[in-house]
Amino acid sequence: MKKILFITSGIGIGGAERQLALLAKEINKRGFYSKILPLSYDPNEENFPDFENLELVDFQIRKNKINLKEYFRLRDFIKKEQPDIIQGWMYAGNIAASVLTLGLKKNIFHSIRASDMDNRRYGKQIKFSKYISKYVKKVILNSQAGYDFHKKIGFEAENMLVIPNGIDTKIFKPDPNLRKKMRNKLGISAHKKVVIFVARLDPMKSHQKVLEIAYRHPDLLFLFVGFRTKNIKAPNNVLKLGLCNEMNSVYNSADIMVHFSNYGEGFPNVIGEAMACGIPVLANDIGDNKHIIGKTGLIETNLQLEKIDKNINILLNISKQIAEKNKIRERIVYNFSVSKMVESYIKLYN
C-alpha cells in the first residue's frame, strides 16, 4: 500500500479544500493510505465536515507560521513516516512540501488550484513556487486557464499537467422532492424564480456585482451561499444563507445560477455542482468557466448590467428546455466525474 502525505495550506472553507478531501477519500479506496498535514489548523474554527473521516496531522500550527523548531519537527515527522509520495496543495502547501524535504529523496508533486491570483496577496508565494517547481515530479493544475497563466509567467510547461476537478454526481443530482422541501424550509413559494450565487466572502468573488443585479430584479429571489455571506448588506430579495451543508438541496431549490469572479478562478466547483443538479449557469469568462459550461449556459464577457439582465431573463424563461436539450448534467457526468479525476492522479502517482 502506497503512503501519501498531503501538505496543504489549510482545511477551511473553499473549493480547493473540498477537492483535497474528495481526492484523499477516493484514493484511500484504491490502494493508497493518506494523511493530511494542514499548515494552518484551528479545531475551534469552522472546517469542512468532509475532513472528519480523514487522518489529519495536527502540529498545532496556526496561520501558516512555522518557526525553526517547528520546521525540524515537521521534517522529523516526514522522515519517520517515510511517505512514498508527498503532494503539496495550493501555493503554501507546495512550498512546504519542497522546503521540508530538502536533501531527502522524495517523490514531490505540486498542485495549483487557481489562475491569475492577486499579486499583492500571493506574489511572493507564486515567485517562489515558480523557482522550486522545477525540482518536483509534476505540477498539477485543475484548469487550462491556470496552466496558461503559469506558463506565461515562467513555469516550465513540460512539467505541468492539467487534471480538472471531479464533481460527485452521486451527491449532486436533480431531485424535485429536495427542491420542494428546501423551498418550504426557506419560505419560498413554488412559483418564485430563484437565482443562486455561491461564493465565500472574498475580494476575488464578485458579490457587489451580484448585489447590483439583485437591486435591478426585485421580482426575483437571490440566494447568497458561502462563508460569511450572512454579513453582507443586501436588499430584501436576497436570502443570505451563509455556510451551508445541504448544498444539493440548495442547488435544487434554484432555477439558475450566476457565478461572477474578479480574478483568480481556475475550476469553480460550484458551477459543476449546480450543473450536475441540472441548473443552467450564467458566468463571466474567467478561469475554465467557458469550458465547463459549454453550450449548456451563457458566458458574459464584459459584465454590463443591461446584458446580464437580458441573459438572466433568457435563462429563466428557457431553463427547462436548456436542461433537456443541452443535457446540463450529462456534460458534468461525462467530462468531470470524480472517477476520471482520481484515475488521472493514480496514473500519475504510479
Beta strands, then each sheet from edge to edge (+ up, - down):
strand 1: 2-8
strand 2: 32-38
strand 3: 85-89
strand 4: 107-112
strand 5: 138-141
strand 6: 160-162
strand 7: 194-198
strand 8: 221-225
strand 9: 238-242
strand 10: 256-259
strand 11: 281-284
strand 12: 298-300
sheet 1: 2+ 1+ 3+ 4+ 5+ 6+
sheet 2: 9+ 8+ 7+ 10+ 11+ 12+
end
